[in-house]
């Protein structure tokens, strides 16, 4: 199947994962960078990024997320992010970006909120931990340059409360022991886009999370074009090859440059 099918009438959905942010120097936090020490014990990210952990030690989980946020804040959008912002301008209503990344770099690069579904949330925001409302708010000033191992001060902890009910607030991210939903994470909207898209372009996605893999299977299963941009073989590259799609083996920025070239004609 040719990349020229990207020019067929219809929506082109771009699905981004950690691979695109790796080019900005953001680690996945599932490796050594993600470990967090509490007392005499080291916690793995899959243990900390849960509602269960937050309910047991909210201050420690917040400290880890504030450190992670500082890493994301220090990073800058790279050429791949810029190309996706340019692709939104080029395609207009034909464009949709579904991202698993919580770092906010797509928005900083110029993609619009209306056309960007952050299906795992955004680390720059917080919301009520007891769900008194569905709103989420940007973190206020005073949390920049949060070092690894640093503890939040009493003044900072006072800011990490729901503005409406004063219960604990939580990071606006999807945790490992939680499920997708439409209101918070655009679950049905993302699946609906995959059912309608003329093409799905997966960029730096590992294929280990549920919703993105559902989307890839939907597109491949109905014979639409599936393009995977990734230096390593993964479920999306395999789906693309099995369904007659395209695996662009390389970095996110390199593959997106090829996609842009085709769409510009």
Number of C-alpha atoms within 10 A of each C-alpha: 15 10 16 12 16 22 16 11 11 15 21 26 24 23 23 26 22 19 21 26 27 16 19 18 15 19 18 16 13 11 10 11 13 17 18 20 13 12 6 6 8 11 14 17 19 15 18 23 21 17 19 15 16 20 12 10 13 19 17 20 22 20 21 25 21 25 20 22 23 19 19 21 17 12 17 16 20 19 18 23 26 19 21 24 19 16 24 22 15 14 16 12 12 17 19 26 27 22 24 21 23 23 25 21 22 26 16 14 19 17 23 16 11 8 17 18 20 25 23 21 23 21 23 22 19 22 25 24 19 12 13 13 12 9 14 19 15 12 16 13 8 10 14 14 14 19 15 19 13 12 17 18 10 8 9 14 16 12 16 23 18 23 14 11 13 14 15 20 24 23 25 23 24 22 20 15 12 12 11 16 13 11 11 17 19 18 19 14 15 23 17 13 19 24 16 16 22 22 27 28 25 31 27 26 27 20 17 11 12 10 19 26 16 14 21 29 19 21 24 23 13 11 15 24 26 33 30 32 28 24 16 14 13 15 15 30 27 14 22 26 16 12 19 16 25 22 23 22 15 16 19 29 21 16 23 25 16 13 21 16 10 14 17 11 8
